Amino acid sequence: MAIFSFRSRRVRFGMLALALGGLVTGSTVALFPAASGAAASTITIGYVTDLTGVASSTFADGAGGAQARIDLQNAQGGVNGHKLKLVVEDDQSSPTVNKTASQDLVQNKGAFGVIQFSAFTFGGAPYLQQQGVPVTGAAFDGPEWAQEPNSNMFSYAPLVDANIGGTYYGSTATANVFKALGASKVAGLAYGISASSQQSIRVVYAGGSTQCYKNFSVPFGGVDFTADVLQIKSAGCNGVVGSFVDSSDIALAQAVKNAGIKAQQIYFTGYDQQVLQSATARAALNGAYMAAVINFTTPNSAVKKMIATVKKYDSSYTGGIMDLGLYGSYVSADLMIKGLQMAGKNPTRANFISKLRTLKSYNAGGILPSGTPMTGFGTEAIVPKTLCGYYMQLKGNKFQVYTGKAVCGKRIVVPST
């Protein structure tokens, strides 16, 4: 299953810098080039996301999720005696600004590690890798998460559309759902600036869906699909899949309805409270399916705990379905904390990376339906053989869990073109 997959070396939509020298001042960690350790009481963690710009519709609320997880950990005594401090940067939905923000966090603000939860992480990734800075997040922005030399980058999301040594991988999950819904001819649309967006559609076709129309040149955040739906209708497609942010999902779904096309629709974002609270969005997406990493409709105990934590520490969250920006940032912070715990009382960046690379399966304490391996970096072993996730159908003013449980797919090799 593609999980909001958007990536390319131009803009990939599907995470090192000179260490600070000098003395420890106050409770801030001074990072020394030789050790890159965290010897003081407070460990500073950087966080970069798209608070503004074209990707902000999905990521604007993300900082609250990351901060909530940090606050919970601090309330429990921190990590191995260290309190944690989160410093937030807005990359303005720009790869150039992402790099600048990453440099600022490491060079000027003393960040030991960086949570990168942005559609433009690839902008700052080379800098962070060169300086050996640990990075956590999700692999939806670029191929670097699974490729050498970026072993400093840890994705909580399984690398189901990863490019390993020139071979692309994927999962049959979405194609399996289309088949079960009776959609035999599927139209796929992706952002032209994002190789990851495009690759997530190729995964659907490689998984068994038949292509009847394809547009891999949609402008990032585009909302005009008039010409597309005319061709989709003419081609007789009975399935539509879009790999977009929410705003584009809604626009495409509405265009499909306006054209009178009877097709099963699946999108990789859109399962969130913002959709439910918008009459326009509900009307457009009613009947469509949204891929979901986490089940907020019938949550398990681990998800309930996350909901309670975010509600306690993030005043802007009042309950309901979290969007990718919010829950993804929470889990990314959890993975950063896991790495610090494994690194011991006096963590260094190198120790963080080497220790976390020994973790065979990570599921955020049961929040995620599938475990993500941190081992096998740069090889096929880092891609799970089986991936499970949820597909949520919007019916009226609520989401229903397709089949009532997670849907699983097998790992497959996917053409790159």
PAVEX-698100 format. One line per 2 residues: number of its first residue (from 1); their letters; for each residue z negated, y negated, x negated of C-alpha. Coordinates in pm, 1 decimal. Last residue first. Layout:
BEGIN
NUM) a) Z:Y:X ~ ... .
***
This chain:
BEGIN
417) ts) 1593.2:-367.2:-865.9 ~ 1276.0:-238.1:-1035.5 .
415) pv) 1306.7:107.9:-880.4 ~ 973.3:254.5:-767.1 .
413) vi) 791.3:563.5:-896.2 ~ 552.3:705.7:-638.2 .
411) rk) 176.7:738.3:-590.0 ~ 83.8:898.9:-260.2 .
409) gc) -34.3:714.4:48.9 ~ -354.1:702.6:249.8 .
407) va) -429.4:538.0:582.9 ~ -788.8:433.3:646.7 .
405) kg) -941.5:508.4:984.3 ~ -913.5:437.9:1356.7 .
403) ty) -547.8:546.0:1366.7 ~ -456.8:175.7:1325.2 .
401) vq) -780.1:-24.0:1330.9 ~ -769.1:-275.0:1616.7 .
399) fk) -770.9:-649.7:1571.4 ~ -882.1:-895.3:1836.3 .
397) ng) -761.2:-1183.4:2052.1 ~ -463.0:-1020.1:2219.6 .
395) kl) -385.9:-708.4:2019.6 ~ -350.1:-762.3:1647.1 .
393) qm) -288.9:-432.2:1473.2 ~ -485.7:-360.9:1156.4 .
391) yy) -357.0:-132.6:885.8 ~ -625.9:-7.4:649.5 .
389) gc) -622.9:120.0:293.8 ~ -612.8:438.8:89.7 .
387) lt) -441.4:499.4:-241.3 ~ -370.6:838.5:-393.7 .
385) kp) -257.6:916.1:-747.9 ~ -437.7:601.1:-862.4 .
383) vi) -249.4:389.5:-1121.0 ~ -450.6:350.2:-1443.5 .
381) ae) -343.7:698.8:-1552.7 ~ 21.1:587.4:-1572.7 .
379) tg) -59.6:417.0:-1900.5 ~ -134.2:64.7:-2023.2 .
377) fg) -503.0:94.4:-1941.6 ~ -612.9:453.1:-1887.4 .
375) tm) -963.5:370.0:-1768.2 ~ -1057.1:99.1:-1518.4 .
373) pt) -983.0:334.0:-1229.1 ~ -989.1:183.9:-878.3 .
371) gs) -1172.0:382.9:-610.4 ~ -1033.5:376.4:-259.7 .
369) pl) -1184.0:254.5:68.9 ~ -1331.4:-59.0:-94.9 .
367) ig) -1675.4:-185.3:8.8 ~ -1845.0:133.9:-110.7 .
365) ga) -2045.7:-12.2:-398.6 ~ -1760.7:-229.5:-519.8 .
363) ny) -1515.1:64.8:-529.8 ~ -1479.8:123.3:-904.7 .
361) sk) -1372.2:454.0:-1058.4 ~ -1348.8:588.8:-1412.8 .
359) lt) -1547.4:311.7:-1582.1 ~ -1485.9:345.8:-1957.4 .
357) rl) -1279.4:25.9:-1974.0 ~ -1590.3:-163.7:-1856.9 .
355) ks) -1761.2:-73.7:-2184.0 ~ -1477.2:-184.1:-2413.3 .
353) if) -1419.7:-512.2:-2230.2 ~ -1784.7:-615.3:-2207.4 .
351) na) -1842.3:-513.0:-2569.3 ~ -1555.2:-732.6:-2687.3 .
349) rt) -1681.3:-1027.1:-2485.6 ~ -2027.8:-984.8:-2624.6 .
347) pn) -2325.3:-887.8:-2416.9 ~ -2683.9:-907.3:-2541.9 .
345) kg) -2879.8:-719.9:-2277.2 ~ -2612.7:-459.1:-2205.2 .
343) am) -2232.3:-461.2:-2164.0 ~ -2247.3:-229.1:-1861.4 .
341) ql) -2437.1:-487.0:-1659.5 ~ -2196.6:-759.5:-1768.5 .
339) gk) -1899.2:-550.2:-1657.8 ~ -2056.8:-482.3:-1319.7 .
337) im) -2124.6:-854.7:-1276.4 ~ -1757.8:-932.1:-1338.1 .
335) ld) -1667.0:-660.9:-1085.1 ~ -1899.6:-819.0:-827.7 .
333) as) -1741.1:-1157.5:-893.5 ~ -1399.5:-1005.3:-821.6 .
331) vy) -1545.5:-847.2:-506.4 ~ -1665.0:-1184.3:-375.5 .
329) sg) -1338.5:-1354.3:-474.1 ~ -1139.8:-1091.0:-288.4 .
327) yl) -1359.9:-1127.3:19.2 ~ -1304.4:-1502.5:46.8 .
325) gl) -944.8:-1545.6:-71.2 ~ -826.4:-1232.1:106.1 .
323) dm) -950.5:-1356.1:442.6 ~ -1288.6:-1269.4:584.8 .
321) ig) -1305.0:-1133.0:937.3 ~ -1594.5:-1269.4:1139.8 .
319) gt) -1906.3:-1457.7:1044.8 ~ -2023.5:-1815.4:1003.9 .
317) ys) -1881.0:-1884.4:659.5 ~ -1898.6:-2251.1:560.9 .
315) sd) -2269.5:-2219.4:477.2 ~ -2197.9:-1972.7:198.0 .
313) yk) -2521.3:-1812.9:73.2 ~ -2655.6:-1630.6:377.9 .
311) kv) -2322.9:-1565.6:553.3 ~ -2176.2:-1438.4:228.4 .
309) ta) -2467.0:-1199.0:180.9 ~ -2466.7:-1075.0:541.1 .
307) im) -2093.1:-1002.9:529.4 ~ -2130.6:-823.1:196.5 .
305) kk) -2412.4:-609.0:337.1 ~ -2202.4:-522.1:642.8 .
303) va) -1920.5:-418.8:409.6 ~ -2153.1:-180.5:228.0 .
301) sn) -2290.4:-39.8:554.9 ~ -1946.0:40.0:698.3 .
299) pt) -1745.3:-213.3:895.2 ~ -1565.7:-144.4:1225.0 .
297) tf) -1346.6:-454.7:1249.9 ~ -1421.7:-580.4:898.5 .
295) ni) -1230.7:-295.7:734.3 ~ -1144.1:-391.0:377.3 .
293) va) -813.9:-366.3:189.0 ~ -610.9:-468.6:490.0 .
291) am) -241.7:-440.9:575.7 ~ -154.4:-641.0:885.7 .
289) ya) 21.6:-491.9:1185.2 ~ 207.2:-692.1:1450.9 .
287) gn) 140.9:-669.9:1825.7 ~ 35.7:-1033.4:1855.3 .
285) la) 137.5:-1209.7:1534.6 ~ 306.0:-1515.9:1688.6 .
283) ar) 69.1:-1556.0:1981.4 ~ -235.9:-1508.7:1764.9 .
281) at) -108.1:-1761.2:1509.6 ~ -45.1:-2025.1:1774.9 .
279) as) -380.6:-1966.2:1944.6 ~ -554.4:-2008.8:1610.8 .
277) ql) -906.6:-1873.1:1581.3 ~ -792.3:-1513.2:1545.3 .
275) vq) -555.0:-1604.5:1261.2 ~ -827.7:-1794.6:1078.0 .
273) qd) -1059.5:-1496.0:1119.1 ~ -851.5:-1276.2:892.1 .
271) yg) -596.7:-995.4:884.6 ~ -298.0:-1216.4:808.6 .
269) tf) -184.9:-1080.3:471.3 ~ 37.6:-788.3:368.8 .
267) yi) 253.0:-803.4:679.9 ~ 386.6:-522.9:898.1 .
265) qq) 615.5:-570.1:1199.1 ~ 749.4:-309.6:1442.6 .
263) ak) 1070.2:-440.3:1593.8 ~ 1200.4:-544.4:1932.7 .
261) ig) 1389.1:-859.8:1838.9 ~ 1397.9:-1124.6:2112.7 .
259) an) 1505.2:-1399.2:1872.7 ~ 1197.1:-1605.1:1955.8 .
257) kv) 976.4:-1303.2:1884.8 ~ 1125.3:-1248.9:1539.3 .
255) aq) 1096.1:-1624.0:1469.6 ~ 728.3:-1614.0:1566.3 .
253) al) 662.8:-1324.3:1328.7 ~ 846.6:-1505.0:1049.6 .
251) ai) 646.4:-1826.1:1096.8 ~ 314.7:-1645.3:1114.7 .
249) ds) 380.3:-1444.7:800.1 ~ 499.3:-1757.8:618.2 .
247) sd) 175.1:-1941.8:689.0 ~ -37.5:-1639.6:604.2 .
245) vf) 90.8:-1589.5:249.4 ~ 389.4:-1361.8:204.5 .
243) sg) 522.6:-1009.7:159.7 ~ 707.3:-962.3:489.1 .
241) vv) 797.5:-632.3:655.4 ~ 1019.0:-596.0:962.4 .
239) gn) 1109.6:-277.5:1152.9 ~ 1360.0:-197.9:1426.0 .
237) cg) 1658.6:-346.2:1245.7 ~ 1980.3:-360.1:1445.3 .
235) as) 2181.8:-538.6:1176.9 ~ 2268.8:-822.1:1415.4 .
233) ki) 1903.2:-873.2:1499.9 ~ 1802.7:-890.7:1136.6 .
231) ql) 2096.0:-1123.9:1068.2 ~ 1987.5:-1365.4:1341.4 .
229) vd) 1627.3:-1324.6:1230.0 ~ 1710.8:-1437.1:878.6 .
227) at) 1902.7:-1750.2:977.9 ~ 1610.6:-1886.3:1177.5 .
225) fd) 1346.7:-1790.9:920.5 ~ 1213.9:-2137.2:836.8 .
223) vg) 848.6:-2119.6:727.5 ~ 866.2:-2100.9:347.9 .
221) gf) 538.9:-2079.0:153.7 ~ 728.4:-1993.4:-165.2 .
219) pv) 1096.7:-2032.0:-80.4 ~ 1252.3:-1708.6:56.0 .
217) sf) 1502.6:-1564.7:-192.9 ~ 1446.7:-1189.7:-170.8 .
215) nk) 1609.7:-1146.4:167.9 ~ 1684.0:-788.5:269.4 .
213) yc) 1835.9:-627.0:576.8 ~ 1877.2:-265.3:693.5 .
211) qt) 1670.1:-91.6:427.7 ~ 1558.4:260.3:520.5 .
209) sg) 1187.2:334.9:482.9 ~ 1095.6:631.6:259.8 .
207) ga) 836.3:521.6:6.3 ~ 1103.1:373.9:-218.5 .
205) yv) 1191.4:135.7:63.0 ~ 832.1:22.7:109.8 .
203) vr) 779.5:-7.3:-266.6 ~ 1090.1:-226.4:-287.8 .
201) is) 909.4:-467.8:-55.3 ~ 609.6:-487.6:-290.9 .
199) qq) 853.0:-545.0:-576.5 ~ 989.2:-859.2:-414.1 .
197) ss) 648.6:-1017.9:-371.2 ~ 568.7:-912.9:-726.1 .
195) as) 886.5:-1072.1:-860.7 ~ 785.2:-1403.7:-706.8 .
193) ig) 1005.1:-1712.0:-710.4 ~ 1240.4:-1571.5:-448.7 .
191) ya) 957.4:-1495.7:-207.8 ~ 1001.8:-1172.8:-11.5 .
189) lg) 1161.9:-1037.5:305.3 ~ 1223.7:-675.8:403.8 .
187) av) 1412.8:-557.0:712.7 ~ 1335.3:-196.1:807.7 .
185) ks) 1549.0:67.5:975.8 ~ 1364.4:380.3:1096.0 .
183) ag) 1069.9:218.0:1273.5 ~ 921.1:497.1:1485.3 .
181) la) 560.1:385.5:1447.4 ~ 479.5:695.0:1237.7 .
179) kf) 772.3:613.4:1008.0 ~ 659.2:252.5:966.9 .
177) vn) 308.2:374.2:886.4 ~ 433.6:619.8:624.0 .
175) at) 647.0:346.1:466.9 ~ 332.6:135.2:433.7 .
173) at) 134.9:418.3:269.7 ~ 400.1:557.3:31.2 .
171) sg) 239.8:396.6:-272.2 ~ 386.1:219.5:-573.7 .
169) yy) 474.7:248.1:-938.1 ~ 713.3:65.9:-1167.2 .
167) tg) 822.7:205.0:-1502.3 ~ 900.1:-42.1:-1781.4 .
165) gi) 600.4:55.4:-1991.4 ~ 373.7:43.6:-1688.1 .
163) na) 489.8:-198.9:-1419.3 ~ 228.6:-189.0:-1143.6 .
161) dv) 294.7:-167.6:-771.9 ~ -11.7:39.2:-685.3 .
159) lp) -242.7:-113.4:-943.4 ~ -557.9:-49.4:-741.8 .
157) ay) -737.9:-372.6:-650.7 ~ -1053.0:-442.8:-853.6 .
155) sf) -827.1:-569.2:-1129.4 ~ -963.6:-594.9:-1482.7 .
153) mn) -795.9:-804.0:-1752.6 ~ -918.2:-782.6:-2113.4 .
151) sn) -676.3:-493.7:-2176.4 ~ -397.9:-752.8:-2167.0 .
149) pe) -202.7:-638.2:-2473.6 ~ -59.4:-435.4:-2313.9 .
147) qa) 32.9:-413.6:-1948.4 ~ -152.3:-330.8:-1626.9 .
145) we) -293.7:-669.4:-1529.6 ~ -4.9:-849.0:-1702.0 .
143) pg) 243.1:-755.0:-1430.4 ~ 177.9:-1077.7:-1237.9 .
141) df) 10.0:-1243.2:-939.0 ~ -129.3:-973.3:-712.1 .
139) aa) -338.5:-773.6:-957.6 ~ -686.3:-862.0:-835.9 .
137) gt) -967.3:-1042.1:-1015.2 ~ -1167.8:-999.5:-1334.8 .
135) vp) -1106.0:-1151.7:-1677.2 ~ -1292.3:-1088.4:-2002.2 .
133) vg) -1203.4:-1347.2:-2270.7 ~ -1049.5:-1205.8:-2588.3 .
131) qq) -908.8:-1539.5:-2709.5 ~ -545.6:-1430.0:-2705.7 .
129) ql) -596.8:-1265.9:-2367.3 ~ -731.8:-1583.0:-2208.4 .
127) yp) -440.6:-1789.2:-2338.9 ~ -183.5:-1532.1:-2226.5 .
125) ag) -341.4:-1511.7:-1877.4 ~ -344.9:-1883.4:-1796.8 .
123) gf) -7.8:-1912.1:-1623.7 ~ -9.8:-1548.6:-1511.6 .
121) tf) -302.9:-1633.5:-1284.4 ~ -68.4:-1820.6:-1049.9 .
119) as) -139.0:-1653.9:-713.8 ~ -503.4:-1713.5:-797.7 .
117) fq) -825.2:-1519.1:-816.9 ~ -904.3:-1536.5:-1186.6 .
115) iv) -1271.2:-1473.6:-1254.2 ~ -1326.5:-1589.4:-1610.1 .
113) gf) -1567.0:-1462.2:-1875.5 ~ -1812.0:-1617.4:-2120.2 .
111) ag) -1733.9:-1967.0:-1990.4 ~ -1873.0:-2242.8:-2210.3 .
109) kn) -1753.2:-2545.7:-2016.6 ~ -1533.4:-2720.2:-2272.4 .
107) qv) -1329.7:-2458.1:-2455.4 ~ -1355.7:-2165.3:-2212.9 .
105) ld) -1346.2:-2337.9:-1875.6 ~ -1113.0:-2613.2:-1994.3 .
103) qs) -866.4:-2364.3:-2138.3 ~ -858.3:-2169.1:-1812.6 .
101) at) -806.5:-2488.8:-1612.7 ~ -518.2:-2592.5:-1838.9 .
99) kn) -356.3:-2250.5:-1803.0 ~ -395.5:-2257.4:-1424.6 .
97) vt) -258.4:-2611.6:-1424.4 ~ 66.1:-2485.3:-1576.1 .
95) ps) 80.5:-2187.4:-1339.3 ~ 44.9:-2424.5:-1040.2 .
93) sq) -117.3:-2359.1:-702.2 ~ -349.4:-2659.6:-756.3 .
91) dd) -526.4:-2473.2:-1038.0 ~ -865.1:-2560.0:-888.1 .
89) ev) -1160.6:-2486.4:-1117.2 ~ -1506.5:-2353.2:-1028.6 .
87) vl) -1800.6:-2302.4:-1267.3 ~ -2034.6:-2016.8:-1174.7 .
85) kl) -2373.6:-1985.7:-1349.2 ~ -2547.4:-1652.0:-1399.6 .
83) kh) -2909.5:-1584.6:-1493.7 ~ -2959.3:-1344.9:-1781.7 .
81) gn) -3242.2:-1090.1:-1793.6 ~ -3016.6:-784.6:-1790.2 .
79) vg) -2806.6:-941.5:-1516.1 ~ -2966.9:-1192.2:-1276.7 .
77) gq) -3312.1:-1146.6:-1131.1 ~ -3227.3:-1018.7:-782.5 .
75) an) -3187.3:-1372.3:-648.4 ~ -2948.1:-1432.7:-939.2 .
73) ql) -2737.5:-1139.1:-825.9 ~ -2725.0:-1265.7:-467.7 .
71) di) -2630.9:-1613.8:-587.1 ~ -2345.0:-1474.6:-798.6 .
69) ra) -2211.5:-1277.3:-499.9 ~ -2232.7:-1586.2:-279.3 .
67) qa) -2065.7:-1800.9:-545.2 ~ -1763.1:-1572.0:-556.9 .
65) gg) -1728.8:-1577.6:-178.9 ~ -1772.6:-1953.4:-153.0 .
63) ag) -1510.2:-2010.0:-421.2 ~ -1251.0:-1826.5:-211.6 .
61) da) -1230.9:-2065.9:83.6 ~ -906.2:-2235.6:-21.3 .
59) ft) -738.6:-1906.8:-119.8 ~ -510.8:-1798.0:167.0 .
57) ss) -385.5:-2129.3:303.8 ~ -424.3:-2266.1:-50.7 .
55) av) -109.6:-2095.0:-181.6 ~ 120.8:-2400.2:-153.9 .
53) gt) -121.8:-2649.3:-303.2 ~ -499.3:-2685.2:-300.2 .
51) ld) -796.9:-2456.7:-367.1 ~ -568.5:-2214.1:-549.6 .
49) tv) -816.8:-2023.7:-767.6 ~ -998.9:-2026.3:-1100.7 .
47) yg) -1357.9:-1914.9:-1161.3 ~ -1548.6:-1943.7:-1487.2 .
45) it) -1868.7:-1751.4:-1553.2 ~ -2148.8:-1912.1:-1752.0 .
43) it) -2423.8:-1682.0:-1874.2 ~ -2770.3:-1833.1:-1864.4 .
41) sa) -3072.0:-1721.7:-2066.6 ~ -2911.9:-1753.1:-2408.5 .
39) aa) -2749.9:-1486.0:-2626.4 ~ -2416.7:-1442.8:-2452.5 .
37) gs) -2172.5:-1320.0:-2713.5 ~ -1838.5:-1428.3:-2853.3 .
35) aa) -1960.9:-1282.4:-3184.2 ~ -1740.0:-1433.6:-3451.8 .
33) pf) -1597.0:-1722.8:-3249.7 ~ -1940.7:-1833.0:-3130.2 .
31) la) -1998.8:-1895.2:-2760.7 ~ -2292.7:-2121.3:-2679.1 .
29) vt) -2444.4:-2012.2:-2350.3 ~ -2596.5:-2294.5:-2145.9 .
27) sg) -2973.0:-2301.6:-2094.3 ~ -3040.1:-2634.4:-2266.2 .
25) tv) -2809.3:-2669.4:-2562.7 ~ -2724.2:-2361.0:-2765.7 .
23) lg) -2598.3:-2473.6:-3105.7 ~ -2246.9:-2503.9:-3235.3 .
21) gl) -1919.7:-2328.2:-3180.7 ~ -1726.5:-2288.8:-2859.5 .
19) al) -1482.2:-2002.8:-2849.9 ~ -1118.4:-2102.4:-2889.2 .
17) al) -924.3:-1976.3:-2590.4 ~ -841.8:-1565.9:-2470.0 .
15) mg) -618.9:-1324.6:-1627.8 ~ 178.6:-826.6:-434.2 .
13) fr) 260.0:-1370.6:-601.5 ~ 415.4:-1388.0:-951.7 .
11) vr) 559.8:-1724.3:-1028.7 ~ 804.5:-1737.7:-1318.3 .
9) rs) 670.5:-1436.2:-1506.0 ~ 656.9:-1271.4:-1169.6 .
7) rf) 404.9:-1159.2:-911.7 ~ 308.5:-1159.8:-547.0 .
5) sf) 139.1:-859.2:-390.3 ~ -86.5:-929.4:-97.7 .
3) ia) -205.7:-570.8:-127.4 ~ 90.9:-339.8:-132.0 .
1) m) 0.0:0.0:0.0 .
***
